[in-house]
Amino acid sequence: MTNYASTTSTRVVIVGGGPAGLALSHLLHVAGIDSVVLDNRTYHDIETTHRAGILERDSVRLLLDSGVSDRVLRDGHEHQGIDLRFGGVSHRIDFQNLVGASCWLYPQTDVFIDLHAARTRDGGDLRYGISDTEVADHRNDPHVSYTDADGARHEVTAELVVGADGSRSICRDLVSDPQRYFREYPFAWFGILAEAPQSAPELIYTRSPHGFALISQRTPTVQRMYFQCAADENPDDWSDDRIWAELQRRVAGEDGFTLKEGPIIQRSVLPFRSFVQSPMRDGKLLLAGDAAHTVPPTGAKGLNLALADVRVLADVIERALLKNDDAALDSYTARALERVWKAQHFSYWMTTMLHHSPDASDFDELRQLGELTTLVSSEAGSTYLAEGYTGWPHH
């Protein structure tokens, strides 16, 4: 029998203290439900892992309306549209004009910082920098054990366990007989951070004969950009000059558009795939975010989908624990997956429409251009993209 240095009882133990886990803990706190958050990373590890972030309209509302912070409005950048660039010409998709909505450029790191500050402000039980996390008896009497930084073993017992522990989830594998759906892509993104002025006020999604490129921003003086590359590409093989030459080649066109260059301070290759696991619940264990699904980054859906899961999850947990509605948990998988599959389709569609496939024929290339031309010349087509990008309304 294990001798624990401490045993804590709570209503919900959340494995994973990134944005999804913290957002759930916050929403449960607002509802009057105690939780404990566990993560094997330190706060510093997460705070210094820079990840891009485009927040949908309702993700911003979640941060504002639940009392997390209004910093997204002060430090974030509202984007009222994007440019689709192909054939050497940019075509604006005006979100506000088409669907009356915007999205916000706000890095995922800042979402984490805001949520962590809110939970700390409200006295949340957050335990970072732990190891050897184990979830036991999740169908009957859930308890989670872990080792702290000093080597002592601790236990947390709860009525429910939530796995919000990312794409390498330990909780995912506890679900019995899951269905797992995959889509692998024969390319990756070469991502850079560069010390340079902004080349454009909003995102530019570029389809070029040489492959995809995305021109994004981070701050007025640091920019985020990506271009399509082979999945096994080594970023160390690329000099700054070679990277800029490739990016300039991808965005070049008859309008003379060029990128503003500067020193590259970070480079990495991001392989990506589509993945969904169902069900997202097994007994008293529920999954949220990347633990249950991942999407290609093309549609900017990853973080937004995790926050959408959390919104549904907070609702069903509140009904189950405060209103004794045991059937509420049964509805979680279907409610969450309806949006997950819409986002999977949108991300797949954006990816296949804009990227160059290694085995593409001339027919495929011209068909792709035909699709893009149809999209930007049709108000209905542009509206579909705007609606999906800014986020479908939550019901």
C-alpha positions in Angstrom: 0.0 0.0 0.0 1.4 3.4 -1.0 2.0 5.9 1.8 1.0 9.3 0.4 2.5 12.5 1.6 -1.0 14.0 1.2 -4.5 13.0 0.0 -6.8 15.6 -1.3 -10.5 15.2 -2.1 -12.1 17.4 -4.7 -15.0 17.2 -7.1 -13.1 17.2 -10.4 -9.4 16.5 -11.0 -8.1 17.9 -14.2 -5.0 16.3 -15.7 -3.4 19.0 -17.9 -2.9 22.6 -16.9 -2.7 24.2 -20.3 -5.4 26.6 -21.6 -8.1 23.8 -21.8 -7.5 22.5 -18.3 -7.3 26.0 -16.8 -10.4 27.2 -18.7 -12.4 24.3 -17.4 -11.1 24.8 -13.8 -12.1 28.5 -14.1 -15.6 27.8 -15.4 -16.2 25.1 -12.7 -15.1 27.7 -10.1 -17.6 30.2 -11.5 -20.3 27.4 -11.1 -19.2 26.7 -7.5 -17.4 23.4 -8.3 -14.0 22.7 -6.8 -11.2 21.2 -8.9 -7.5 20.4 -8.7 -5.3 20.9 -11.8 -2.2 18.8 -12.4 0.6 19.2 -15.0 4.0 17.6 -15.4 5.3 20.8 -17.0 6.3 23.8 -14.9 4.6 27.2 -15.3 7.8 28.5 -16.8 7.9 25.7 -19.4 4.4 26.5 -20.6 4.8 30.3 -20.4 7.9 30.2 -22.6 6.6 27.8 -25.2 5.5 30.2 -27.9 2.6 29.1 -30.0 0.5 31.1 -32.4 -3.1 31.9 -31.7 -6.1 33.1 -33.6 -9.1 33.3 -31.3 -12.6 32.9 -32.7 -15.3 35.4 -31.7 -16.8 33.1 -29.0 -13.4 32.2 -27.6 -12.8 35.9 -26.9 -16.3 36.1 -25.4 -15.5 33.1 -23.1 -12.5 35.0 -21.7 -14.4 38.2 -21.3 -17.8 37.0 -20.1 -16.5 34.5 -17.5 -14.3 37.1 -15.9 -10.9 35.8 -16.9 -9.4 39.0 -18.3 -10.0 41.7 -20.9 -6.4 41.8 -21.9 -7.2 40.2 -25.2 -9.0 43.4 -26.2 -6.1 45.6 -25.0 -3.1 43.5 -26.2 -4.7 41.4 -28.9 -5.2 42.5 -32.5 -8.7 42.3 -34.1 -8.7 40.9 -37.6 -11.7 41.7 -39.6 -10.7 39.5 -42.5 -7.9 37.6 -44.2 -6.3 37.6 -47.7 -6.4 34.6 -50.0 -3.5 35.0 -52.4 -3.1 32.9 -55.5 -2.1 33.6 -59.1 0.1 36.3 -57.7 -2.9 38.4 -56.5 -4.5 38.9 -53.1 -8.2 38.6 -52.6 -9.7 39.9 -49.3 -12.3 37.9 -47.4 -14.0 40.6 -45.3 -15.4 38.8 -42.2 -17.2 41.8 -40.8 -19.0 42.5 -44.1 -19.9 38.9 -44.7 -20.8 37.6 -41.2 -20.5 40.6 -38.9 -17.7 38.9 -36.9 -13.9 39.2 -36.3 -11.2 37.0 -34.9 -8.3 38.1 -32.7 -4.6 37.5 -33.1 -3.6 36.6 -29.5 -0.9 34.0 -28.8 -1.9 30.8 -27.0 0.8 31.6 -24.5 -1.1 34.8 -23.5 -4.4 32.8 -23.1 -2.5 30.5 -20.7 -1.0 33.4 -18.7 -4.5 35.1 -18.4 -6.2 31.9 -17.3 -3.4 31.0 -14.8 -3.6 34.5 -13.4 -7.4 34.2 -13.0 -7.2 30.8 -11.2 -4.4 32.1 -9.0 -6.4 35.2 -8.2 -9.4 33.0 -7.3 -7.4 30.6 -5.1 -7.3 27.7 -7.6 -5.4 24.5 -6.6 -2.8 24.3 -9.4 0.0 21.8 -9.2 2.8 22.1 -11.8 6.1 20.4 -12.2 4.9 17.0 -11.1 5.8 13.6 -12.6 4.6 9.9 -12.8 0.9 10.8 -12.9 -1.4 7.8 -12.8 -5.2 7.7 -13.1 -6.9 4.8 -11.3 -10.4 3.3 -11.1 -11.8 6.0 -13.4 -15.1 4.1 -13.9 -16.0 3.8 -10.2 -14.0 5.7 -7.6 -11.5 7.9 -9.5 -8.2 8.8 -7.9 -5.0 10.3 -9.4 -1.6 10.0 -7.9 1.7 11.8 -8.8 5.2 12.6 -7.6 6.1 16.1 -6.6 9.3 17.9 -7.3 10.8 16.7 -4.0 10.0 13.0 -4.8 7.0 12.6 -2.5 3.9 10.8 -3.7 0.5 12.4 -3.5 -3.1 11.4 -4.2 -6.2 13.3 -5.3 -9.6 11.7 -5.2 -12.5 13.0 -7.1 -16.0 12.4 -8.5 -14.8 13.0 -12.1 -11.4 13.0 -13.9 -10.9 15.2 -17.0 -8.0 14.4 -19.4 -6.9 17.8 -20.9 -3.3 16.5 -21.2 -2.7 17.2 -24.9 -1.8 15.2 -27.9 0.4 12.8 -25.9 -2.4 12.2 -23.4 -2.1 9.4 -20.8 -5.9 9.7 -20.2 -6.8 9.0 -23.8 -5.4 5.4 -23.6 -7.7 4.6 -20.6 -10.8 4.7 -22.7 -11.8 1.2 -23.5 -12.3 0.2 -27.2 -12.1 3.6 -28.7 -12.6 4.4 -32.3 -9.6 6.4 -33.7 -9.7 8.3 -37.0 -6.6 9.6 -38.7 -5.6 11.6 -41.7 -1.9 12.0 -42.4 -0.6 14.7 -44.7 2.5 14.4 -46.9 3.9 17.7 -45.9 4.6 20.0 -42.9 5.1 23.6 -42.1 8.4 25.4 -41.8 7.7 28.0 -39.2 9.8 31.1 -38.3 9.8 34.0 -35.9 11.6 37.0 -37.4 12.5 40.4 -36.1 11.0 42.5 -38.8 8.2 45.0 -39.3 4.7 43.7 -40.3 4.4 42.9 -44.0 0.6 43.1 -43.8 -2.0 44.1 -41.2 -3.8 40.7 -41.3 -3.1 37.1 -42.3 -2.3 36.2 -45.9 -3.0 32.6 -46.9 -0.9 32.0 -50.1 -1.3 29.2 -52.6 1.6 29.2 -55.0 2.9 26.7 -57.6 5.9 26.3 -55.2 3.7 25.4 -52.2 1.7 27.1 -49.5 2.8 30.0 -47.3 1.1 31.8 -44.4 2.1 35.4 -43.5 1.1 36.1 -39.9 2.1 38.6 -37.2 3.1 38.4 -33.6 3.9 42.0 -32.5 4.8 45.2 -34.4 8.4 44.1 -34.4 8.3 40.3 -34.4 6.5 38.3 -37.2 5.4 34.7 -37.5 5.5 33.1 -41.0 5.2 29.6 -42.4 5.8 27.8 -45.6 5.0 24.3 -46.8 7.9 21.8 -46.6 8.7 18.1 -46.5 7.8 16.4 -43.3 11.4 15.3 -42.8 12.9 18.8 -43.5 15.7 19.8 -41.1 15.4 23.4 -40.1 19.1 23.6 -39.4 19.8 23.2 -43.1 18.2 26.5 -43.9 20.1 29.8 -43.6 18.2 33.1 -43.1 18.9 34.1 -46.8 17.5 30.8 -48.1 14.4 31.0 -45.9 13.6 34.6 -47.1 14.2 33.7 -50.7 11.7 30.8 -50.4 9.1 32.9 -48.7 9.5 35.8 -51.2 9.2 33.3 -54.1 5.9 32.0 -52.6 4.2 35.4 -52.3 5.6 37.0 -55.5 3.1 38.3 -57.9 2.1 40.8 -60.5 1.1 43.3 -57.8 4.8 43.5 -56.6 4.0 42.4 -53.1 7.2 41.6 -51.0 7.8 40.7 -47.4 9.8 42.9 -45.0 12.8 40.9 -43.9 14.8 40.7 -40.7 16.9 38.4 -38.5 15.2 35.0 -38.0 15.2 34.2 -34.2 13.4 30.9 -34.3 12.8 28.1 -36.9 11.1 24.8 -36.6 9.2 22.2 -38.6 5.7 21.4 -37.6 4.3 18.1 -38.9 0.6 17.9 -38.6 -2.3 15.5 -39.0 -6.0 15.1 -38.3 -7.0 12.9 -35.4 -10.3 12.1 -33.6 -10.9 9.7 -30.8 -14.5 8.6 -29.9 -16.0 8.3 -27.3 -14.7 11.3 -25.3 -16.0 9.8 -22.1 -15.4 6.5 -20.3 -17.2 6.1 -17.0 -16.1 9.1 -14.8 -13.3 10.1 -17.2 -13.8 12.7 -19.9 -11.4 14.0 -22.5 -11.0 17.6 -23.8 -8.9 19.3 -26.4 -5.9 17.7 -28.0 -6.3 14.6 -25.8 -9.3 13.8 -28.0 -8.6 15.4 -31.3 -6.1 17.4 -33.3 -6.5 19.4 -36.5 -4.1 20.8 -39.1 -3.2 24.4 -38.2 -4.5 25.8 -41.5 -7.9 26.6 -40.2 -6.8 28.0 -36.9 -9.1 25.6 -35.0 -6.9 23.8 -32.4 -7.2 26.1 -29.4 -10.7 27.2 -30.3 -11.9 23.6 -30.5 -10.4 22.9 -27.0 -12.2 25.9 -25.6 -15.4 24.8 -27.3 -15.0 21.3 -25.6 -14.5 23.0 -22.3 -17.6 25.1 -22.7 -19.7 22.0 -23.2 -17.9 20.0 -20.5 -18.4 22.7 -17.9 -22.1 22.6 -18.7 -22.5 18.8 -18.4 -20.4 18.6 -15.3 -22.4 21.4 -13.6 -25.6 19.5 -14.5 -24.2 16.2 -13.3 -22.7 17.4 -10.0 -25.0 20.2 -8.9 -28.4 19.1 -10.4 -27.9 15.3 -10.1 -28.5 14.9 -13.8 -26.5 11.7 -14.5 -27.6 11.7 -18.1 -25.8 15.0 -18.7 -22.4 13.2 -19.0 -23.9 10.8 -21.6 -24.5 13.8 -23.9 -21.0 15.1 -23.9 -19.4 13.0 -26.7 -22.2 13.7 -29.2 -22.3 17.4 -28.3 -18.6 17.9 -28.6 -18.0 15.7 -31.6 -20.6 17.6 -33.7 -18.3 20.6 -33.6 -15.1 18.6 -33.8 -16.1 17.1 -37.1 -17.2 20.4 -38.5 -13.8 21.8 -37.6 -12.0 18.7 -39.0 -13.8 19.3 -42.3 -13.0 23.0 -42.3 -9.3 22.4 -41.5 -9.0 19.6 -44.1 -10.8 21.8 -46.7 -8.5 24.8 -46.1 -5.4 22.5 -46.1 -6.2 20.6 -49.3 -7.3 23.8 -51.1 -4.1 25.7 -50.4 -1.3 23.2 -50.3 0.6 21.6 -53.1 0.3 17.8 -53.0 3.6 16.0 -54.0 1.7 13.7 -56.4 -0.6 16.4 -57.8 -1.2 16.3 -61.6 -1.8 19.3 -63.8 -5.5 18.6 -63.5 -5.3 18.8 -59.7 -3.4 22.1 -59.9 -5.9 23.7 -62.2 -8.9 22.3 -60.3 -7.4 23.8 -57.1 -7.1 27.2 -58.8 -10.7 26.8 -60.0 -11.9 26.2 -56.5 -10.1 29.3 -55.2 -11.4 31.4 -58.0 -15.0 30.2 -57.3 -14.6 30.9 -53.6 -13.4 34.5 -53.9 -15.9 35.4 -56.7 -18.9 34.0 -54.8 -20.4 35.8 -51.8 -21.9 32.5 -50.7 -18.5 30.8 -50.9 -16.7 33.7 -49.1 -19.4 33.7 -46.4 -18.8 30.0 -45.7 -15.1 30.6 -45.2 -15.8 33.7 -43.0 -18.3 31.8 -40.9 -16.0 28.8 -40.4 -13.0 30.9 -39.6 -14.6 33.2 -37.1 -16.4 30.3 -35.5 -19.8 28.8 -35.7 -22.1 30.1 -32.9 -22.4 28.0 -29.8 -25.8 26.6 -29.0 
